Each structure stands twice: as C-alpha cells, then as structure tokens.
C-alpha cells in the first residue's frame, strides 16, 4: 500500500490549521461512489458504508500522518447502503495528525478508488 507514505509526506508540509475536527463524509473516487466513510476525531469512531451491491467492499483506514503507521482498519462488504461502525479510542493516541482514507476493495485484491483527508485527533 504505497498511498500512505506519499500522502503522509504531503501532510507533513501542512500547518496544523489545515486539519479539521471531523472529516464529514468522504466518498470513494470512482465515478459513481460505491463507498463512503466518516471519522469523528473527538470520539475516535469510524463508520464505513458500502453504497452499492456491486461485489466491491469498502475499507476505511486511519494512519498516523507523521509516521505513516496504520492505526485503525474497518471493512464493510455488505452492499447497498449498509454500514459498519466501530470505536478505536484504545488504538489512536490523542493530539496527533491522522489521515482518514476510504477505498473500494474486491475480495482480497488491492485497494482501489481511494480518497484521503487529514484530521487531528483531540
């Protein structure tokens, strides 16, 4: 997964004011988004939703923006609007920059159509 180091490098150049308190919905980058997710940095809860019954699942990851280490992973392959929801407060330290990424995945294949946003955990 080469995306995290490349994105993490870009985040290091951003001032802390560029980080949001909450990501809002982040949609996969395919033409008709098949997945979406949201990360609430105050409660450390992530939700990912598989928007289409198309054989793809959706994956959400939280990565430390400064080290590139993956801190949290959540997958949903239920299809057509169903969501998975989980808290990660025991895995994500406070007061760090994170990258929240939402991707589509086909079985055990590579992540595709990823979109990432930055946030700061408070």
C-alpha angles and dihedrals in degrees: 000000000000095000098084099058092046093048092041090055090055092049092055088065093054123094118240089251087069090069120090127215092232130018100220115209114331115198128205113256099243117116094257101029110238094187143030138181144182132204122201106203094192094061098021091232122147127196124189124185130198102216101187137042091229104123094264124109128206126239129196122195135183115208129184103251093214103042102026091231114147109237103177140016130189127177132190124184099163096111137216106049101325118137139205120213130191141160121232102182091128092055105041119069120221125255099023132121114248137188116223111202129186119194142164120240132190109212108300093338127118124293112265139187093021125181123187136194132183126238139165121233113229 
